[in-house]
Amino acid sequence: MPNKTIIIASETGNRGGRIIKELLKKDVEVRVLVRSSSNKEKIAELEQKFATCFPIN
């Protein structure tokens, strides 16, 4: 069970991916708010790394 939960807004780019990867390594539950128009492949990649994504308009 993760020891913390962090919400990150609109981070499907390279920087966001690196931040999320590091947080997941530290056993942090990551939730990501992404634009519904964001790259679907990037969203799927984040979800495969166990981040939970929530599309917003």
VMD Tcl script that builds the backbone (N, CA, C; Angstrom):
set m [mol new atoms 171]
animate dup $m
set s [atomselect $m all]
$s set {name element resname resid chain x y z} {
  {N N MET 1 A 0.847 -1.182 0.000}
  {CA C MET 1 A 0.000 0.000 0.000}
  {C C MET 1 A 0.891 1.244 0.000}
  {N N PRO 2 A 0.628 2.193 -0.911}
  {CA C PRO 2 A 1.437 3.412 -0.965}
  {C C PRO 2 A 1.329 4.219 0.319}
  {N N ASN 3 A 2.390 4.952 0.614}
  {CA C ASN 3 A 2.382 5.745 1.840}
  {C C ASN 3 A 1.880 7.161 1.613}
  {N N LYS 4 A 1.767 7.615 0.360}
  {CA C LYS 4 A 1.270 8.945 0.039}
  {C C LYS 4 A 0.558 8.897 -1.305}
  {N N THR 5 A -0.329 9.868 -1.514}
  {CA C THR 5 A -0.979 10.034 -2.813}
  {C C THR 5 A -0.690 11.447 -3.287}
  {N N ILE 6 A -0.277 11.568 -4.548}
  {CA C ILE 6 A 0.008 12.873 -5.129}
  {C C ILE 6 A -0.787 13.010 -6.420}
  {N N ILE 7 A -1.387 14.181 -6.605}
  {CA C ILE 7 A -2.112 14.480 -7.838}
  {C C ILE 7 A -1.256 15.432 -8.659}
  {N N ILE 8 A -1.067 15.093 -9.924}
  {CA C ILE 8 A -0.285 15.917 -10.836}
  {C C ILE 8 A -1.201 16.340 -11.972}
  {N N ALA 9 A -1.164 17.617 -12.316}
  {CA C ALA 9 A -2.046 18.139 -13.366}
  {C C ALA 9 A -1.315 18.231 -14.702}
  {N N SER 10 A -1.926 17.665 -15.724}
  {CA C SER 10 A -1.501 17.839 -17.110}
  {C C SER 10 A -0.034 17.534 -17.344}
  {N N GLU 11 A 0.384 16.350 -16.999}
  {CA C GLU 11 A 1.800 16.000 -17.137}
  {C C GLU 11 A 1.998 14.765 -18.004}
  {N N THR 12 A 1.671 14.865 -19.281}
  {CA C THR 12 A 1.905 13.726 -20.175}
  {C C THR 12 A 3.182 13.916 -20.986}
  {N N GLY 13 A 3.906 14.994 -20.765}
  {CA C GLY 13 A 5.147 15.257 -21.490}
  {C C GLY 13 A 6.331 14.550 -20.870}
  {N N ASN 14 A 7.511 14.844 -21.380}
  {CA C ASN 14 A 8.737 14.189 -20.901}
  {C C ASN 14 A 9.029 14.501 -19.442}
  {N N ARG 15 A 8.926 15.760 -19.055}
  {CA C ARG 15 A 9.214 16.141 -17.667}
  {C C ARG 15 A 8.237 15.457 -16.724}
  {N N GLY 16 A 6.963 15.508 -17.067}
  {CA C GLY 16 A 5.956 14.881 -16.218}
  {C C GLY 16 A 6.179 13.392 -16.080}
  {N N GLY 17 A 6.544 12.744 -17.174}
  {CA C GLY 17 A 6.811 11.306 -17.133}
  {C C GLY 17 A 7.954 10.962 -16.197}
  {N N ARG 18 A 8.994 11.786 -16.209}
  {CA C ARG 18 A 10.140 11.548 -15.313}
  {C C ARG 18 A 9.750 11.761 -13.856}
  {N N ILE 19 A 8.950 12.792 -13.605}
  {CA C ILE 19 A 8.503 13.060 -12.231}
  {C C ILE 19 A 7.658 11.897 -11.722}
  {N N ILE 20 A 6.725 11.471 -12.538}
  {CA C ILE 20 A 5.841 10.364 -12.149}
  {C C ILE 20 A 6.649 9.091 -11.902}
  {N N LYS 21 A 7.597 8.798 -12.771}
  {CA C LYS 21 A 8.432 7.604 -12.617}
  {C C LYS 21 A 9.167 7.617 -11.276}
  {N N GLU 22 A 9.729 8.762 -10.903}
  {CA C GLU 22 A 10.448 8.874 -9.640}
  {C C GLU 22 A 9.515 8.734 -8.439}
  {N N LEU 23 A 8.327 9.320 -8.535}
  {CA C LEU 23 A 7.362 9.190 -7.437}
  {C C LEU 23 A 6.939 7.737 -7.248}
  {N N LEU 24 A 6.704 7.035 -8.355}
  {CA C LEU 24 A 6.306 5.639 -8.265}
  {C C LEU 24 A 7.421 4.791 -7.644}
  {N N LYS 25 A 8.670 5.110 -7.930}
  {CA C LYS 25 A 9.798 4.396 -7.327}
  {C C LYS 25 A 9.807 4.560 -5.814}
  {N N LYS 26 A 9.273 5.696 -5.340}
  {CA C LYS 26 A 9.256 5.992 -3.907}
  {C C LYS 26 A 7.964 5.536 -3.241}
  {N N ASP 27 A 7.229 4.651 -3.923}
  {CA C ASP 27 A 5.997 4.074 -3.391}
  {C C ASP 27 A 4.937 5.139 -3.105}
  {N N VAL 28 A 4.827 6.106 -4.015}
  {CA C VAL 28 A 3.802 7.144 -3.926}
  {C C VAL 28 A 2.708 6.805 -4.935}
  {N N GLU 29 A 1.467 6.853 -4.496}
  {CA C GLU 29 A 0.352 6.648 -5.421}
  {C C GLU 29 A 0.187 7.929 -6.226}
  {N N VAL 30 A 0.208 7.796 -7.546}
  {CA C VAL 30 A 0.163 8.965 -8.419}
  {C C VAL 30 A -1.159 8.990 -9.180}
  {N N ARG 31 A -1.799 10.136 -9.124}
  {CA C ARG 31 A -3.021 10.386 -9.896}
  {C C ARG 31 A -2.731 11.570 -10.800}
  {N N VAL 32 A -3.082 11.436 -12.062}
  {CA C VAL 32 A -2.714 12.448 -13.049}
  {C C VAL 32 A -3.972 12.995 -13.730}
  {N N LEU 33 A -4.116 14.313 -13.714}
  {CA C LEU 33 A -5.179 14.974 -14.463}
  {C C LEU 33 A -4.621 15.294 -15.837}
  {N N VAL 34 A -5.269 14.796 -16.887}
  {CA C VAL 34 A -4.797 15.019 -18.255}
  {C C VAL 34 A -5.922 15.587 -19.100}
  {N N ARG 35 A -5.567 16.385 -20.078}
  {CA C ARG 35 A -6.584 16.889 -21.006}
  {C C ARG 35 A -7.150 15.719 -21.797}
  {N N SER 36 A -8.438 15.751 -22.062}
  {CA C SER 36 A -9.046 14.672 -22.838}
  {C C SER 36 A -8.474 14.618 -24.252}
  {N N SER 37 A -7.848 15.710 -24.698}
  {CA C SER 37 A -7.227 15.753 -26.026}
  {C C SER 37 A -5.762 15.315 -26.004}
  {N N SER 38 A -5.250 14.900 -24.841}
  {CA C SER 38 A -3.846 14.485 -24.731}
  {C C SER 38 A -3.589 13.216 -25.531}
  {N N ASN 39 A -2.335 13.010 -25.830}
  {CA C ASN 39 A -1.890 11.841 -26.578}
  {C C ASN 39 A -2.313 10.562 -25.842}
  {N N LYS 40 A -3.150 9.775 -26.484}
  {CA C LYS 40 A -3.685 8.549 -25.853}
  {C C LYS 40 A -2.584 7.543 -25.542}
  {N N GLU 41 A -1.543 7.496 -26.382}
  {CA C GLU 41 A -0.436 6.577 -26.130}
  {C C GLU 41 A 0.316 6.964 -24.859}
  {N N LYS 42 A 0.509 8.267 -24.645}
  {CA C LYS 42 A 1.198 8.732 -23.427}
  {C C LYS 42 A 0.362 8.406 -22.193}
  {N N ILE 43 A -0.957 8.576 -22.300}
  {CA C ILE 43 A -1.837 8.250 -21.173}
  {C C ILE 43 A -1.744 6.759 -20.862}
  {N N ALA 44 A -1.793 5.931 -21.892}
  {CA C ALA 44 A -1.704 4.480 -21.694}
  {C C ALA 44 A -0.367 4.101 -21.065}
  {N N GLU 45 A 0.705 4.764 -21.480}
  {CA C GLU 45 A 2.031 4.502 -20.913}
  {C C GLU 45 A 2.064 4.838 -19.424}
  {N N LEU 46 A 1.472 5.973 -19.054}
  {CA C LEU 46 A 1.413 6.345 -17.637}
  {C C LEU 46 A 0.627 5.312 -16.841}
  {N N GLU 47 A -0.492 4.871 -17.403}
  {CA C GLU 47 A -1.323 3.898 -16.689}
  {C C GLU 47 A -0.619 2.558 -16.558}
  {N N GLN 48 A 0.202 2.187 -17.533}
  {CA C GLN 48 A 0.962 0.940 -17.438}
  {C C GLN 48 A 1.983 1.003 -16.312}
  {N N LYS 49 A 2.423 2.215 -15.982}
  {CA C LYS 49 A 3.382 2.406 -14.887}
  {C C LYS 49 A 2.657 2.520 -13.541}
  {N N PHE 50 A 1.351 2.258 -13.537}
  {CA C PHE 50 A 0.528 2.250 -12.330}
  {C C PHE 50 A 0.102 3.626 -11.839}
  {N N ALA 51 A 0.175 4.633 -12.696}
  {CA C ALA 51 A -0.402 5.932 -12.366}
  {C C ALA 51 A -1.858 5.883 -12.809}
  {N N THR 52 A -2.735 6.517 -12.089}
  {CA C THR 52 A -4.146 6.582 -12.451}
  {C C THR 52 A -4.396 7.912 -13.143}
  {N N CYS 53 A -4.937 7.872 -14.360}
  {CA C CYS 53 A -5.167 9.089 -15.141}
  {C C CYS 53 A -6.649 9.441 -15.166}
  {N N PHE 54 A -6.934 10.719 -15.062}
  {CA C PHE 54 A -8.299 11.224 -15.096}
  {C C PHE 54 A -8.395 12.296 -16.173}
  {N N PRO 55 A -9.017 11.973 -17.327}
  {CA C PRO 55 A -9.166 12.976 -18.391}
  {C C PRO 55 A -10.125 14.100 -17.970}
  {N N ILE 56 A -9.763 15.319 -18.293}
  {CA C ILE 56 A -10.608 16.488 -18.041}
  {C C ILE 56 A -10.690 17.306 -19.325}
  {N N ASN 57 A -11.647 18.165 -19.420}
  {CA C ASN 57 A -11.770 19.012 -20.610}
  {C C ASN 57 A -11.026 20.301 -20.425}
}
mol reanalyze $m
mol bondsrecalc $m
mol representation Tube
mol addrep $m
